[in-house]
């Protein structure tokens, strides 16, 4: 039971970091770094961190039959997912990104039912629906619209592809979490991701003018690499050892809530009745969709 609580804490930690990331990463693009260049920075940084971390853990040999799944995980989870999200964030807004990704739990629940034969209970389905309602209320009625969005329609479409790719990744990685440690999986995923992202992302990465970057921009870049990439992927794959993919997906509903709370704390937004209602629905949705049925 203790491991299950730690898994919930890890899933919450990942969503908390992602919630902050929506705004922080947006502020850097495209002034200091372009979307695809940001992805190259993420996978290079994360691969380095995971391989260094692996030196302090037992070395695990990957079975030959598992390599195809590991490569697919890198393609869906660290390539398509990342490229689509950051390009969408460059074209659209943090507000739009946080609402569109709330479609992930719905996609994930459907895919879990199809491929993992996970039973979609009335309680879980109700929780996901309630959480989605809360997220939509928060975004549609309780947030400011930002102006630095050159192509919202295309950006939102890329967010939908991102949400679907990440859902596929969670389905693919679930069987691997039972066989290998989180560190072993992540070090190989991100090493492969360097090569799968390079054809698209490397040219923009090489355009970064490092000597002209302000210290606060470098700080945000470090946060994205260490927090939004290294820690979140580590947290999620750890959580998957104890929780179902659809349960992990339900925590995505917390992201728009966390983003709004951060804005209120920073003084760029304020608490309203709508936000209180939305927050209540989101927390209720996450609670219902993660609640286990008692066995008598």
Number of C-alpha atoms within 10 A of each C-alpha: 7 7 13 14 13 15 22 23 14 23 27 21 18 25 28 22 20 24 25 22 20 23 18 17 23 22 18 18 19 15 8 19 23 19 26 24 25 27 32 26 20 25 26 16 19 27 24 16 18 23 17 13 13 18 10 9 11 10 11 13 8 14 8 7 8 12 12 9 15 20 17 18 28 26 22 21 25 28 30 22 24 27 25 24 27 26 24 29 29 25 23 26 23 25 21 22 28 26 22 20 25 26 21 24 28 21 19 26 25 18 20 22 14 11 10 16 10 15 12 15 11 10 17 23 16 17 24 30 19 23 31 25 17 27 29 20 20 25 23 13 11 20 17 11 13 11 8 14 17 12 14 18 14 14 23 24 17 25 29 22 20 28 27 22 24 25 28 22 24 24 21 20 20 17 15 19 18 12 14 13 18 22 25 20 22 25 21 19 24 31 19 21 26 24 18 17 23 18 9 16 22 18 13 17 19 11 12 15 10 11 6 8 12 10 9 9 16 14 11 17 20 16 19 26 23 16 20 24 25 23 19 23 21 19 22 24 26 21 27 27 20 19 20 18 28 28 25 28 28 31 27 29 32 24 27 33 26 18 22 24 19 17 17 13 11 10 9 10 15 14 13 10 9 16 22 15 13 26 24 15 23 32 19 18 29 26 19 21 27 22 13 10 8 5 4 3
